[in-house]
Amino acid sequence: MDFHEVAQKAIGDMPPETRFRPEDAEVIKAHADLILPLAGEFVTGFYDMLFAHEPTRAVFEEGERAEREKTLADFLAHVVNGPHDDEFFAWLAFVGPVHVVRQVSNPMMLAMLDYLVLFIMKKFAGHENAAAVTEAFVRLAATLGSIITYGYEVAWQEALQNVVGMPPALVQRMVHEEAQRMFPLRSHGQA
């Protein structure tokens, strides 16, 4: 699986206005002195929420919370400080398959990206640059969600292809045809 390719495909499928941009990275970095001190509260709230909900708690192994908290704190520091380059986005594409292995669903992942945005929105409420910071995190979450869920999808497809031993194009065609059978919708003016 080429994680650079996965990341670029996911980003390329997003309308440009919704993508994380260099300007967003600059806005976030310019507010590092306000964001980074919130890391402890963010990480604790994030994992308190996950451990309070049985379906999300079930994906964790006994005693690993401290390690996961460190990973999330490091991730937030990287988000704030950068770089936001191809390697960063390729690493995010790797995050999707890691979640497949852990049996973390896309709804779980996307909900926690929403938690990130809401956390920042609440913490910056009333700040003179609240709108710019919040918009930067909204585009960041959209981009992360797109890359991670697409990586998740590609990992599932490749795993299925490996299990059944069929060429990727054939598996994709069969899935598309079955989806059309299951959900017979009008498409492109056809009845």
Salt bridges, closest charged atoms under 4 A:
ASP13 OD1 - LYS9 NZ 2.94
GLU23 OE1 - ARG21 NH1 3.57
ASP24 OD1 - ARG21 NH2 3.09
ASP24 OD1 - ARG139 NH2 2.80
GLU41 OE2 - LYS123 NZ 2.62
ASP48 OD1 - ARG65 NH2 2.67
GLU54 OE1 - ARG57 NH2 2.11
GLU64 OE1 - ARG68 NH1 3.02
GLU64 OE2 - ARG102 NH2 2.35
GLU67 OE2 - ARG68 NH2 3.78
GLU69 OE2 - ARG65 NE 2.56
ASP74 OD2 - LYS70 NZ 2.78
GLU87 OE2 - HIS4 NE2 2.74
GLU177 OE2 - ARG173 NE 3.46
GLU178 OE2 - ARG181 NH2 2.43
